[in-house]
Amino acid sequence: MYKITLKIFLLLFIFFLLGYGVSLGLSYIERNVPLDGYLEYLVNRNKEYVEDNSIMASLKETSLTEETGDKEIEDFGTPVYISIESVGISLDIKVGEYDYDNQTWTLTNGSAYWANLSDSILMENSNTVIYAHNQVNEFYKTKYLKVGDVIKIKTDQGKEVSFKYVSDTLVSPERGDLIVADSSVSQLTLITCNGIFSENRRIIYAEMITKESL
């Protein structure tokens, strides 16, 4: 009886190790399908004008002034936290920086990232891009979003800004331009993988509806 129990235990342990190994392998594959082809659009949009990230804020301010005349547009700040109650997502947001030397974007497990070459959250004329892995504790559950679901973003200025989910689309790496939807209101764009072995990305579009002080 003891030997049978031991064999069963060993078999279960082996199956556990195999399952864990496969899970790690698939996770590794998913993590290393690069987002760079999509986010490259942001780099190309700015590279003629930007030599380093330190002048990005002043450039955006100048651009907005040119577009809107003397009208001052309220800046709610950069995103630091995302919550989507309808699908059970709550994530810290870190700053995703572009490494010009290695031509890669910041991306690790456990957090979402704000693409720092995209806009901070403005009352008008902004498109804020946030990306994360397609994993259970990250953006996997965004596939369950329904039109009208609310996405809440907390910012570094102590604001909470709400967006409503509008639509999503699958895109290939060469169509990075699709990260910017055609909309008359400030937008939130989420980017995640379509699947473990897929190079396609799911682009999720949302439009601003409210902002509240925390």
ZAMI-783527 format. One record per residue (C-alpha): residue in three letters; y, z, x; residue number from 1; chain. Coordinates in steps of 0.02 Angstrom, whole numbers, plus 32768, in hexadecimal, padded with zeros to 4 digits. Layout:
BEGIN
+-------+------+------+------+------+------+
| kolpa |   yy |   zz |   xx | fiba | dodo |
+-------+------+------+------+------+------+
|   ALA |    Y |    Z |    X |  NUM |    A |
...
+-------+------+------+------+------+------+
END
This chain:
BEGIN
+-------+------+------+------+------+------+
| kolpa |   yy |   zz |   xx | fiba | dodo |
+-------+------+------+------+------+------+
|   MET | 8000 | 8000 | 8000 |    1 |    A |
|   TYR | 8075 | 802C | 808E |    2 |    A |
|   LYS | 8056 | 7F86 | 80E4 |    3 |    A |
|   ILE | 8078 | 7F24 | 8044 |    4 |    A |
|   THR | 811B | 7F81 | 8029 |    5 |    A |
|   LEU | 814E | 7F60 | 80DC |    6 |    A |
|   LYS | 8128 | 7EA6 | 80CC |    7 |    A |
|   ILE | 818D | 7E9A | 802D |    8 |    A |
|   PHE | 821E | 7EF4 | 8080 |    9 |    A |
|   LEU | 8216 | 7E80 | 8117 |   10 |    A |
|   LEU | 8212 | 7DE5 | 80A8 |   11 |    A |
|   LEU | 82A8 | 7E21 | 8045 |   12 |    A |
|   PHE | 8304 | 7E48 | 80E7 |   13 |    A |
|   ILE | 82DE | 7D9A | 812A |   14 |    A |
|   PHE | 831B | 7D49 | 8089 |   15 |    A |
|   PHE | 83B9 | 7DB1 | 8093 |   16 |    A |
|   LEU | 83DA | 7D79 | 8145 |   17 |    A |
|   LEU | 83BA | 7CC3 | 8118 |   18 |    A |
|   GLY | 842E | 7CCE | 8081 |   19 |    A |
|   TYR | 84B4 | 7D24 | 80E6 |   20 |    A |
|   GLY | 84A5 | 7CA2 | 8170 |   21 |    A |
|   VAL | 84B6 | 7C12 | 80F5 |   22 |    A |
|   SER | 854C | 7C67 | 80A5 |   23 |    A |
|   LEU | 85A1 | 7C7B | 814D |   24 |    A |
|   GLY | 857B | 7BC7 | 817A |   25 |    A |
|   LEU | 85C2 | 7B82 | 80D9 |   26 |    A |
|   SER | 8659 | 7BF2 | 80E8 |   27 |    A |
|   TYR | 8674 | 7BB2 | 8199 |   28 |    A |
|   ILE | 866B | 7AFD | 815F |   29 |    A |
|   GLU | 86E5 | 7B1E | 80D1 |   30 |    A |
|   ARG | 875E | 7B79 | 8143 |   31 |    A |
|   ASN | 8761 | 7AEC | 81C0 |   32 |    A |
|   VAL | 8783 | 7A58 | 814F |   33 |    A |
|   PRO | 883B | 7A4D | 817E |   34 |    A |
|   LEU | 88CE | 7A54 | 8107 |   35 |    A |
|   ASP | 893A | 79FC | 8186 |   36 |    A |
|   GLY | 892A | 7950 | 8136 |   37 |    A |
|   TYR | 8979 | 7993 | 8098 |   38 |    A |
|   LEU | 89FC | 7A05 | 80E0 |   39 |    A |
|   GLU | 8A2C | 797F | 815E |   40 |    A |
|   TYR | 8A9C | 793C | 80D5 |   41 |    A |
|   LEU | 8B0B | 79D5 | 80E9 |   42 |    A |
|   VAL | 8B13 | 79BC | 81A4 |   43 |    A |
|   ASN | 8B41 | 7904 | 8194 |   44 |    A |
|   ARG | 8BC4 | 792F | 8113 |   45 |    A |
|   ASN | 8C1C | 79A1 | 818D |   46 |    A |
|   LYS | 8BF3 | 7963 | 823C |   47 |    A |
|   GLU | 8C87 | 78ED | 8249 |   48 |    A |
|   TYR | 8CFC | 797F | 822E |   49 |    A |
|   VAL | 8CA2 | 7A1B | 826A |   50 |    A |
|   GLU | 8C7B | 7A47 | 831E |   51 |    A |
|   ASP | 8C47 | 7AFA | 82FD |   52 |    A |
|   ASN | 8C2B | 7B6A | 8268 |   53 |    A |
|   SER | 8CC3 | 7BD7 | 828A |   54 |    A |
|   ILE | 8D3E | 7B57 | 8243 |   55 |    A |
|   MET | 8CD8 | 7B2F | 81A7 |   56 |    A |
|   ALA | 8D36 | 7BA7 | 8136 |   57 |    A |
|   SER | 8DE1 | 7B61 | 8161 |   58 |    A |
|   LEU | 8DA3 | 7AAF | 814B |   59 |    A |
|   LYS | 8D60 | 7AD6 | 809D |   60 |    A |
|   GLU | 8E05 | 7B29 | 806E |   61 |    A |
|   THR | 8E67 | 7A92 | 80AB |   62 |    A |
|   SER | 8DF3 | 7A1B | 804E |   63 |    A |
|   LEU | 8E04 | 7A7D | 7FAB |   64 |    A |
|   THR | 8EC2 | 7A82 | 7FBD |   65 |    A |
|   GLU | 8EC6 | 79C5 | 7FD2 |   66 |    A |
|   GLU | 8E58 | 79AB | 7F39 |   67 |    A |
|   THR | 8EB2 | 7A24 | 7EC5 |   68 |    A |
|   GLY | 8F66 | 7A1F | 7F03 |   69 |    A |
|   ASP | 8FBA | 7AC9 | 7F05 |   70 |    A |
|   LYS | 8F3B | 7B18 | 7E90 |   71 |    A |
|   GLU | 8EE2 | 7BAC | 7EDE |   72 |    A |
|   ILE | 8E27 | 7BB3 | 7EB8 |   73 |    A |
|   GLU | 8DD6 | 7C5F | 7EB5 |   74 |    A |
|   ASP | 8D50 | 7C78 | 7F38 |   75 |    A |
|   PHE | 8CCB | 7CF5 | 7F04 |   76 |    A |
|   GLY | 8C7D | 7CF9 | 7FB1 |   77 |    A |
|   THR | 8BD5 | 7CCB | 7FFC |   78 |    A |
|   PRO | 8B2F | 7CF6 | 7FA7 |   79 |    A |
|   VAL | 8ACE | 7D8F | 7FE3 |   80 |    A |
|   TYR | 8A53 | 7DAB | 7F54 |   81 |    A |
|   ILE | 89FF | 7D41 | 7ECE |   82 |    A |
|   SER | 89A8 | 7D7D | 7E30 |   83 |    A |
|   ILE | 8955 | 7D18 | 7DA7 |   84 |    A |
|   GLU | 8916 | 7D94 | 7D27 |   85 |    A |
|   SER | 88BC | 7D12 | 7CBB |   86 |    A |
|   VAL | 8840 | 7CE9 | 7D46 |   87 |    A |
|   GLY | 8842 | 7D8B | 7DA9 |   88 |    A |
|   ILE | 889F | 7D56 | 7E46 |   89 |    A |
|   SER | 8908 | 7DD2 | 7EAB |   90 |    A |
|   LEU | 8932 | 7DA3 | 7F5E |   91 |    A |
|   ASP | 89AD | 7DCC | 7FE6 |   92 |    A |
|   ILE | 8A0C | 7D35 | 8024 |   93 |    A |
|   LYS | 8A2E | 7D20 | 80DD |   94 |    A |
|   VAL | 8AA0 | 7CA4 | 8132 |   95 |    A |
|   GLY | 8A43 | 7C04 | 815C |   96 |    A |
|   GLU | 8A94 | 7BB9 | 81F6 |   97 |    A |
|   TYR | 8A7F | 7B0B | 823E |   98 |    A |
|   ASP | 8A4E | 7B04 | 82F5 |   99 |    A |
|   TYR | 8AA4 | 7A67 | 8335 |  100 |    A |
|   ASP | 8A42 | 7A6A | 83D8 |  101 |    A |
|   ASN | 8995 | 7A73 | 8389 |  102 |    A |
|   GLN | 89C8 | 7A1F | 82E5 |  103 |    A |
|   THR | 8974 | 7AA4 | 827B |  104 |    A |
|   TRP | 89A6 | 7B1D | 81F1 |  105 |    A |
|   THR | 8982 | 7BD7 | 81EC |  106 |    A |
|   LEU | 88E5 | 7BF8 | 8185 |  107 |    A |
|   THR | 886C | 7C8B | 8187 |  108 |    A |
|   ASN | 8801 | 7CE4 | 8107 |  109 |    A |
|   GLY | 883D | 7D6A | 808F |  110 |    A |
|   SER | 88EF | 7D31 | 806B |  111 |    A |
|   ALA | 8954 | 7CA6 | 801F |  112 |    A |
|   TYR | 89DB | 7C51 | 8086 |  113 |    A |
|   TRP | 8A89 | 7C13 | 8061 |  114 |    A |
|   ALA | 8AA6 | 7B6F | 80BD |  115 |    A |
|   ASN | 8B48 | 7B99 | 8116 |  116 |    A |
|   LEU | 8B81 | 7AE4 | 8119 |  117 |    A |
|   SER | 8B85 | 7AE8 | 805C |  118 |    A |
|   ASP | 8C0F | 7B3B | 7FF8 |  119 |    A |
|   SER | 8C2C | 7BF2 | 7FD4 |  120 |    A |
|   ILE | 8C34 | 7C15 | 7F1A |  121 |    A |
|   LEU | 8CDA | 7BD8 | 7ED3 |  122 |    A |
|   MET | 8D1D | 7BD8 | 7E23 |  123 |    A |
|   GLU | 8D28 | 7B1A | 7E2B |  124 |    A |
|   ASN | 8CEB | 7A86 | 7E93 |  125 |    A |
|   SER | 8C62 | 7ADE | 7EF7 |  126 |    A |
|   ASN | 8BAB | 7ABE | 7F18 |  127 |    A |
|   THR | 8B4E | 7B52 | 7F62 |  128 |    A |
|   VAL | 8AA4 | 7B2A | 7FAE |  129 |    A |
|   ILE | 8A1C | 7BAF | 7FBD |  130 |    A |
|   TYR | 896E | 7B8B | 7FFF |  131 |    A |
|   ALA | 88CA | 7BEB | 8014 |  132 |    A |
|   HIS | 880F | 7BD2 | 8027 |  133 |    A |
|   ASN | 879F | 7BA7 | 7F94 |  134 |    A |
|   GLN | 8743 | 7C4E | 7FA0 |  135 |    A |
|   VAL | 871E | 7CD0 | 7F1B |  136 |    A |
|   ASN | 87A0 | 7D4C | 7F5B |  137 |    A |
|   GLU | 8823 | 7CC4 | 7F74 |  138 |    A |
|   PHE | 8846 | 7C27 | 7F0C |  139 |    A |
|   TYR | 8797 | 7BFF | 7ECC |  140 |    A |
|   LYS | 87BD | 7C3E | 7E1C |  141 |    A |
|   THR | 8855 | 7BCE | 7E08 |  142 |    A |
|   LYS | 87DD | 7B4B | 7DC3 |  143 |    A |
|   TYR | 87D4 | 7BB5 | 7D25 |  144 |    A |
|   LEU | 888F | 7BA9 | 7D05 |  145 |    A |
|   LYS | 88C6 | 7B6D | 7C5A |  146 |    A |
|   VAL | 896A | 7B16 | 7C31 |  147 |    A |
|   GLY | 89EF | 7B99 | 7C14 |  148 |    A |
|   ASP | 899C | 7C22 | 7C7B |  149 |    A |
|   VAL | 8A1D | 7C8C | 7CD6 |  150 |    A |
|   ILE | 8A24 | 7C98 | 7D94 |  151 |    A |
|   LYS | 8A90 | 7D25 | 7DD6 |  152 |    A |
|   ILE | 8ADD | 7D26 | 7E82 |  153 |    A |
|   LYS | 8B2E | 7DBC | 7ED6 |  154 |    A |
|   THR | 8BAD | 7D93 | 7F5C |  155 |    A |
|   ASP | 8BEF | 7DE7 | 7FF8 |  156 |    A |
|   GLN | 8C91 | 7E09 | 7F9A |  157 |    A |
|   GLY | 8C3C | 7E78 | 7F19 |  158 |    A |
|   LYS | 8C38 | 7DF6 | 7E8F |  159 |    A |
|   GLU | 8BAA | 7DC2 | 7E1C |  160 |    A |
|   VAL | 8BAE | 7D0C | 7DE9 |  161 |    A |
|   SER | 8B3B | 7CC5 | 7D64 |  162 |    A |
|   PHE | 8AF6 | 7C14 | 7D5E |  163 |    A |
|   LYS | 8A8B | 7BC0 | 7CDB |  164 |    A |
|   TYR | 89F5 | 7B56 | 7D0D |  165 |    A |
|   VAL | 8A11 | 7AA1 | 7CDB |  166 |    A |
|   SER | 8987 | 7A38 | 7D29 |  167 |    A |
|   ASP | 8921 | 7A15 | 7DC4 |  168 |    A |
|   THR | 88DC | 797D | 7E1D |  169 |    A |
|   LEU | 8860 | 7953 | 7EA7 |  170 |    A |
|   VAL | 88AB | 78F7 | 7F3B |  171 |    A |
|   SER | 886F | 78AD | 7FDE |  172 |    A |
|   PRO | 88BC | 78DC | 8087 |  173 |    A |
|   GLU | 892A | 7840 | 808F |  174 |    A |
|   ARG | 8981 | 786D | 7FEB |  175 |    A |
|   GLY | 89DD | 7906 | 8027 |  176 |    A |
|   ASP | 8A77 | 78C9 | 7FCA |  177 |    A |
|   LEU | 8A23 | 7904 | 7F29 |  178 |    A |
|   ILE | 8A45 | 79B9 | 7F57 |  179 |    A |
|   VAL | 8AF0 | 799D | 7F0A |  180 |    A |
|   ALA | 8AE8 | 797F | 7E4F |  181 |    A |
|   ASP | 8B6E | 7920 | 7DEF |  182 |    A |
|   SER | 8BC7 | 79AC | 7D93 |  183 |    A |
|   SER | 8C78 | 79DC | 7D63 |  184 |    A |
|   VAL | 8C59 | 7A96 | 7D7C |  185 |    A |
|   SER | 8C29 | 7B00 | 7E12 |  186 |    A |
|   GLN | 8B72 | 7AED | 7E3A |  187 |    A |
|   LEU | 8AE2 | 7B4E | 7E85 |  188 |    A |
|   THR | 8A58 | 7AE8 | 7ED6 |  189 |    A |
|   LEU | 89B1 | 7B37 | 7F03 |  190 |    A |
|   ILE | 8937 | 7ADF | 7F76 |  191 |    A |
|   THR | 887F | 7B05 | 7F8E |  192 |    A |
|   CYS | 87DC | 7AAE | 7FBA |  193 |    A |
|   ASN | 877A | 7A4D | 7F37 |  194 |    A |
|   GLY | 86D3 | 7A84 | 7F7F |  195 |    A |
|   ILE | 8676 | 7AB4 | 801C |  196 |    A |
|   PHE | 864B | 7A03 | 8055 |  197 |    A |
|   SER | 86E2 | 79AB | 8009 |  198 |    A |
|   GLU | 877C | 7971 | 8066 |  199 |    A |
|   ASN | 87D9 | 7963 | 7FC1 |  200 |    A |
|   ARG | 8851 | 79EB | 7F8F |  201 |    A |
|   ARG | 8881 | 7A2C | 7EE5 |  202 |    A |
|   ILE | 893C | 7A2F | 7ECC |  203 |    A |
|   ILE | 8975 | 7AA7 | 7E44 |  204 |    A |
|   TYR | 8A20 | 7A91 | 7DF5 |  205 |    A |
|   ALA | 8A85 | 7B1A | 7DA0 |  206 |    A |
|   GLU | 8B38 | 7B23 | 7D61 |  207 |    A |
|   MET | 8BB0 | 7BB6 | 7D65 |  208 |    A |
|   ILE | 8BC9 | 7C12 | 7CC1 |  209 |    A |
|   THR | 8C17 | 7CBC | 7CE8 |  210 |    A |
|   LYS | 8C4C | 7D33 | 7D70 |  211 |    A |
|   GLU | 8C58 | 7DEF | 7D68 |  212 |    A |
|   SER | 8C93 | 7E78 | 7DDC |  213 |    A |
|   LEU | 8C05 | 7EEA | 7E13 |  214 |    A |
+-------+------+------+------+------+------+
END
